[in-house]
Amino acid sequence: MIRLNSNSIAVDEKSDIKKIEALNKVSFFNAKGGFKGTGNYALYTPEKGQLVLQGNPILKNPETTVFVGSKITFYEPSQMAVALGRSTVKHGDKLMQA
């Protein structure tokens, strides 16, 4: 389950949610993995279980924080994320940049 503050929700003719978009001070929470994220824009597509965060995106779980310059794509089914752009990862007291 992903919780997201949103500005618009697109539905099809059966009223199934196709996408959820959020702008400005976006935050989300994923209960399964304890992931939290923030950014300036988010697009969630439930069919794919995919959330894209852009605009100074930050993704956290209980052990790790990822700061990314461009975009983070979070895959809900696998509880994985892919970062695009210059990134900094903080795990405990260690920092790594890529």
N, C-alpha and C positions, 0 to 999 in steps of 0.2 A: 504494500500500500504506500502510495506517495501522497503527501499532503502538500498543496501548493496554493499560495495566494495568487489569484488570477484576475486578468482583465477581460479575457474573452474565452468562450468555449464554443467550439464548432461541433455540431451534431449532424448526423445523416438523417435520411427520411424516416428511419426507425427510432430516432432519438438516441442512438448510440453515440457516445462521445468519440469524436475523431481526433481532436487535438485541443490542448489547453495552452493558451499563451498568457504570459505575465510580463509586465513592464514596470521598471522603476522599483528599486529596493525589493527585489524578488527573494523569497526564501522558500526552501522546501525541506521536508523531513521524510525520511524513509524508515519506517518502524522496524522492518525486518533486519537491516544491518546497522541501524543506529546512525545512518548517514544524515548529515545536515549540509545544506548548501545555500550560498547566496550569490547574487549577481544582479545585473541591471536588466537582463532579459532571460526568459525561459520559455522553451517550447517542449511540451510533453505530449507524446503520442502513445496512448494506452495500448493500441494494437501491437506495437513493437516493444512496449515496456521501456521506452527510451526518453530520457530527459536531457535536453541540451541547455547548458547555462553559458551565457556570454556577458561581456561587460564586467571586467574585474571579478571573474568567478572564483569562488572559494568553496572547497569541498572538505568536509571533516567527517571522521568517524572517531570512535573513542580513543584510538591510538595515534592517528595521523591527520595532519592538515595539509592540503594541497592548495597553493596559490598559483593561479595561471593568468598569463597576460591576455589570452585570446578566448579559448573555449574549452569547456569540459563536457563530455558526453557520458552520462551515467546510464548503465544498462541494468535495469531493475531485476530481470530474471537471474542474471549471473552475479549481481551485486558487485559489478566491476565498473571502473571509470577509465576513460581515455582523455588525456590532456593534450591540447594543441596550443603551441606557443611556448614562450619562455616560462618555465615552471620552477617553483620552489616547493620542496616537500619537507615538512617538519615531522619527525617521528621521535617522540620523547625529547631529548635535549640535542638531537642531531639534525643538521640541515643539509639538504642536497639540492643543487640547482642543475637544471638541464635546459 
